[in-house]
């Protein structure tokens, strides 16, 4: 069943810090961004690519049924780029912000995010997380961790290991050693996977707020929402995805797609 009450907006900036022009890299003979678009179009009728690149715009228009629009090259974040598009969308829209570098995201995850925010008007922003299974991810500052309250709303996002198992660390001398000796500790941790669903008016409000102190410290824009008392619902998904940030990520995705094809 397609969800038609929402717009899926995919921010697609051409330049990337760790992997140059990653959205144009060939996967199974097609640019990476088209694989992400394929996943979105399995769920949503209204998919918009928001880009700062004529090249990406032309690739999308030539190869997909999704709409592509040019946006300002001066945005500091993907959500700001999505907000520019949201200005011209109908009031009370639901907007799914899907990262362009998620070519393996499961359509079921997109569907679940849309359904969860549609059925509960109290949710203004929704995002996703998944269980961490590799202890190295707990220690990796590029893997963002999240802790939530009993109702599933985010308490905090951090690049540091949260929650911090104090007694286990005291016992073994380091978190790395504690995770190695007490395997069950890994079950405490959740990885933030970066898919967002917004109510349009909340997104516009969020994008107009100044960068917050914690946001600047951690370099995590979702902390701006929490610091301004905008709650974020976090839903856990079972399906795994790989955001392509590095060459290693890209090679993992290549391998997975080849195995699926075979």
N, C-alpha and C positions, 0 to 999 in steps of 0.2 A: 504494500500500500504506500503510495506517495503522500508525503506531507506537503500540503499546498499553502498553508497559512504562514509560511515563513519564507524569508529570503536567505539564501546561502551566499555570503560574500567572502571571496578569497583574495586577501591582500597579496600581491605578487610584485615585490620589488626586484629589479634586475640584479643590482649589485648585492653581493653577500660577502661577509667578512672572512669566513673560514673556508668557503668553497666557492670559487669564482663562478658567477653566472650558473648556479646550480640548477635553477628551474629549467634551463635549456639543455641540460646534459641528457644524452640519449639513453633511454631505458627501453630495451626491446625495440629499438628503432624509432621511438617517439620521444619528444621532450618530456622530462619528468613532470612538468605541470599538467600535461594532458592526462596522465595516470591519476593524479589527484582529482582532476575534473571528472573523470569517468566515475570515480567513487561517489562524488557529490550528486551527479546526475542520476544515479540509481535510486536516490531518495527524494531529491527536490526538483521541482519544475523550474523554479526561479533561482538560477545560479548566475552570479555576477563576479567577474574577475576585475579587481581594482588594481591597476598597475601604473608604474611610472615609465614604462618601456613600450615604445612603438613596436618593437620586435615581438614582445610577448602578446601585445594586443592583436597583431596580425596573425600570429600562430593560433590564438584562441578563435578568432573570427573565421579562419580558414579551416580549422580542424574540429570544431566543437559547436554544439548547439547553445552553449553558454554565451551570455552577453559579456562583453569586455568594455571597460571604460578607462579613460586616462584620468589619473589623479595627480595631485601635487607631488613633485619630487622632494619636497622639504619635510615630509612627515617624519616624526621621531620613532613611530612605532606602527605596527600593523593595525592596531585598534584605531589609531588616528586616521589611517587610510580608509578603514571600513566606515568610520564615522562620517567622512566626507561623502561617501556614497549614501549613507543613511539619511543625510539631510534631504535627499530627494526621494526618499521612500515614503509610503503612506504612514500616517500616524498609527500608533499601537501595533506596528509590525513587530514580528519576532525575527531577529537577525542572528544567523549562525555564522560565526567567524571561524573559518577553516583555514589553517595554515597551508600555504601552497606546496610546502615541502613534505607533505604527508601522503605519498603515493600508495601506501599500504593500508590506510585507515579503513576500517570495516564499515560498510554502509549501515550496519546495525547500530554502531555507536552514534552515528549522525542521527539516525531515527530516534534512538533512545533520548538523546539530548533534546531534540525538538519536542518530543512527546512530554518529557518531564516539565519543561518550562511552560508548555501550553496548558497543562492540566492544573497548574498551581499559580494563581495570580500573585501570590506573595513572593515568588522567585523573580528577582530583577536581573540577576546575572547567574548563569550556571556554567560550570566547567567540569572537567573529567579528570579522573586519576586511575591508576592501576597499581597493583601490588608490585613491590620491588622484590626481585628474586636473586639478584646478583649483589653480594655485599659490596663490591666495588662501586656500585651505583649510590649506595648510602654515603660514601666518602667523596664522591665526585661532585664538585660544585656546579658542573654543567647540568646535573640532574636535579631539578627543583623538587623539593619535598613539601608535602602539605599535611597539616593536622586539622581535624574537623571536630565539631561538637557532636552531641548525641543526636541532633536533628540533621546532621550532615552538612552544616554550614561551616565554611572555613574559619579556623581560628588564626592561622598564619601560614604563609608560604616562605620557604627559605632555601638557600643554597647549602646551608649547613644541615647536619643530621638532626632532624626533629621527628619524634621526641628523642631526648638524649637519655639513654639508659645509665644513669649515674652510678648505681651500685655495681652493675656489671663492669663498667669501665674502671671503677675503683678496685674491683677484685682482680682484673686481668692487666691493668696498667694502661690500656689503650682501647679505643672503640674497635679498631681493626682486630685486635686479639679477642675482644669480647664477642664480636660477630663470628669469629672462627670457632670459638670454644662453645658458645651457646647458640646453636643453629636457629632456635625458635625466636631469637631476637629480631631476625629479618622480617618477621610477620608484623612488626610494629610500624613499618615504614610504607608510605605511599608516594608514588611518583606522580607529579602533576603533568598531565599530558597535553595541556595547552589548547584544547578545543573549547570555544566559548559560545554560549547562547545569551543574547541580550534582549531585553525589551528596548525598543528603539529609543524611547525618551531617556532611559537610564544610560544607554551608550552615549547619547549626545551630552548629557550632563557630565558623565565621566570624562569625556574627551576635552571638556572645557575647564576641568579642574587643573590647577597647577601641580607639577610634579611634587610628590610628598617626600618627606625626609627618609622614611624607610625604603621607599621606592628607589631613591637615589643610592642609598647604602647598599641594597641588595641587587640593584638593577633589575627589579621585578615590578612591572607596572601594575599588576593586580593588587599590590599593597596600597596603591593610591586609593583604590575603592575601599578597602578595609579601614584605612586611616580617616576616610570621610564617612564612615558609618554606613557604607553600602555593602550589604551582605552578599556573599557568594556561595551558592549551593554547589556542593561537590558530589558528583555521582561516580561510583566505582564501576569500571568496565572490565570484563573478562578478556576481551579481545586485545591483542597487543598490536602496537604500531611502531614505526621507526621514523622519527623526524630526521630528515637528511640535513645535517649540519656540517659534517666532515666527509672527507674522502672515504674513510672507513665505513661510515653510515651508508654512503652511496653504494659501496661494494657489497655490503650486506643485502641491500635491497635488490641489487642486480642478481645476486645469487638466489634469493627467494623467488623472484619472478621467473628465472630460468628453470628452477625446480618445478614451479607450478605449470609452466608451459610443457615441460617434459612429461 
